Amino acid sequence: MTGAPAMSSPTEPDPDQPDGVALAEYDDHDLLGQADWVIGGEAARKARQQGLYAGYVLFLGALVYGLPIVQTVFRTTDAGSLGEQLRSPVAIALLLASVAALLGAVVFAGRFRGPVVPPMPWIDLVLAAPLDRALALRRWWRYAAVGGLFGGALSGLTIGAGLAFAQLAGIGTIVVTTLVGTALGVLTVRLWLWSQVRSWPGPDRSLTLLWRVPDALRELHAESLRAHSANTSTVAGSALTGNLRTARLALTRPVHHGRSARLRGGRPFGVLVRRDVLGLRRTPGAFLSGLGLTLLGAAIVTWAFTQPAAPSIAATIGLLPLYLGFGAWAEGLRLQADNVGTPSLLGTGEVTEAVAHAVVPTVLTAVVLGGWLAVAAASGTLTVTTLLSLWLVLVLVVAGNVLAAFRGSPTFMLRPQVVITWYAVPALTVVVLGSLVAVFTKSGSYTWLSAVSWIVYAVLAWAVSRVRRLTFEHRA
């Protein structure tokens, strides 16, 4: 779609028209300004000020909270040993793998919700007009581009300053990390836009759209923008009401892998386990995302438990991706919770079914942890106490994901802060208790470690009780 011709005098006669008839020509910027005022009103005029205020708050948050936290992450009693480990090939490989996983997640998210999503009235009324689509969508692209640029630069600045203040690097590191963060922010947003373009069939879906932004904006179809806008409303509404099942159903893609595979019959427990294996075969994206998160989380957790130079907060950082990786493999638990209360077709009890659905993610997580433990054993830093502590971490991750799957629906007043806290309870339980296990293990406080282990098993019992309680509530 091309833009309107340049604005000229409306009284100049056109030689192709009858005598005395003149064509009125318009400027796209003027038309878009009028449409912006009609659709957005005064709120559209204040969007830039709101963006500047959000950037100001983000900068203050990074200065007040981000920098001290990053500095704490890197500060340890053995800075020299930590610096050598951070510069090792294994650490560099993990860093590159983490960046690749982040970019892959952005590409995956762009299929459902891209960076350019104008409001529905703008899509229906403005994009249907004969205007240059790149010009009509430019504002939302600028929001995303400036946000990615600012967020990447601020992240790099915070990490570099944390390294410098922890005396692990020089002042020049701040400049390098800021430039690298800026470049990653720009690349992330452009990959996000490219993935949004690919979410709808079109003539041009090549990687050259990464640096041809106007052409990429022109490739965005109106129906694709409507779908992305609807996905935004669905996910936001589901999150605020505590009903994530609606969001999962709306964002589920058709199955294209493993369609010829069939589920073999057998005893109920084995059938449920094989069903979860088949589910991962048919959704390779879930398997790969879980594998990436678990590899990263298990590596950080194992390093935190086995290396004296590792800061105590390292275990806290690694527990979250380990928890999320397990959750990516635990789709069977979520499906059971979504259909809780309905009679089981296989005749199993609710707890037995939950245990069966936890087998596959538990085995996969244990295998990944075992691989990193083998690496630690090869370097001679593995002890029996560390093995027992990592077993507690595995039990805690299982209990946290069962709690997350069977949390039910919120019964309180639905306010955003309260709902966010309600969502975060299982993850916070895993992170807090796992961090205590790491601290007491490294300090040799075995009495306190024993007390925390009993709390971990109590959390597992609480998770099992939630399975029973939620099932009985629905049947009642």
Beta strands, then each sheet from edge to edge (+ up, - down):
end
